[in-house]
Amino acid sequence: MLAAAAFPATSTRNEQLRRAADTPESGREKFRAVPAFYVDSAQGAEGRRGCLIVGTATELATMDPEIAARVTGSLRKNEAFLADLIKADQGDGSISPHVDRQATAPLLPSRT
């Protein structure tokens, strides 16, 4: 039951992340909004619920190939979003064109 609730909750959180990144004007401000979103959502009741959902999904993924595929798919979508954000910010000069967006995107959530 918890696993069934995890993916809609993750989808809602991803939409909130996208809205947070869409709000600022410049690429630099957008890029600051993303870590701020991660920090804000990792606190209080939302943070505890997120840890429970992620922990449960991760544990279940070791035993259930369907859940493993959904977890992997969710991670890949988030990484693609972050890579696209880096690309856009490189386009407006907010981020150096030398930054490898494919290598950097997966690291961002773990650095906040």
Secondary structure, 3 states (H helix, E strand, C coil): CHHHHHHHHHHHHHHHHHHHHHCCCCHHHHHHHHHHHHHHHCCHHHHHHHHHHHHHHHHHHCCCHHHHHHHHHHHHHHHHHHHHHHHHHHHCCCCCCCCCHHHHHHHHHHHC
